[in-house]
Amino acid sequence: MHRKKVSVGQRAQDRLEAEINIRLMDVTRLLKAVDFDTELHLPAFEIDEFNVDAEQIAAMLRRTWLVPREPLKVLVGRMERAGVIVFHAALDGRAADGVTVRPPPLQPCVFLNRGQPADRQRFTLAHQFGHIVMHGRPSPEMEDGANAFASALLISAADTKSALGLKVTSQKLAALKPIWHVSMNALLFRAKTVVAVTSNQAQCRWLQLGALGYWQAKPPELAFEPEHAPVLSELLRVHLEDPGYTVEDLCASLHVFELNLLRIHDLPEDTKGSHLYIVQ
């Protein structure tokens, strides 16, 4: 399941699939030597079989995970504690924002485009998680459903209305972005969905954001760091510290060249001959 640009060509698609397949082969070999225990339940609400919508499913997931009524700032960590493996990958530049695969016998794997800004990565991650939770089978409406799930999961309806108040301004959207860790456009779209603003008011704000250039480039002072995905780092740490393997040993085990290992898994070049550590 891809969240990608409509204009993705076949060559870019082939490179994308090759990158994903290499990563999956590596993590499959790495997982053979460890026990991967989960701490959170990974629910499955097949949306076609429940008389509910994506908004309700996002609310049920928050209750299942005992998420407080506040901005959900830590999403990667919760997903990985539920058994989902998250990767940050090149994904052939801007070819795709995110991809979800479920290759047996692995648990669900989500690939995020590390070239995208953190707010877009978070929405893409929540979108892909919507596919995992709701879409055991593909359907024509699944992309819209995943977007609705992501919006509801990251920005609850009640909190949106109370945070934005009676008047939604560009200044207020900018102030809330670092609090909610979503884009101003996502906040504005959510405000329109929960009827915190009218369609005409939302259209005026979108035009204003576009005039300020925020469609292409967000204000750098509002930027925040992407969430770290700890499972892959932990897998590499286990192999390089506990058995005392070197990078050369790990490359031999994974059947890859050292430069490819460093590039694919985004490891620093000074890793050679040393042990890895987890970056929190």
Secondary structure, DSSP 4 states (H G I P E B T S, - for coil): -EEE-TT--HHHHHHHHHHHHHHHHHHHHHHTTS----SS------TTTSS--HHHHHHHHHHHTT--SS-----HHHHHHTT-EEEEE--TTTTEEEEEE--TTSPPEEEEETTS-HHHHHHHHHHHHHHHHH-SS--TTHHHHHHHHHHHHHS-HHHHHHHHTT---HHHHHHHHHHHTS-HHHHHHHHHHTTSS-HHHHHHHHHHHHHTTTTT---GGG--PPPP-HHHHHHHHHHHHSS---HHHHHHHHT--HHHHHHHTT--GGGTTS------
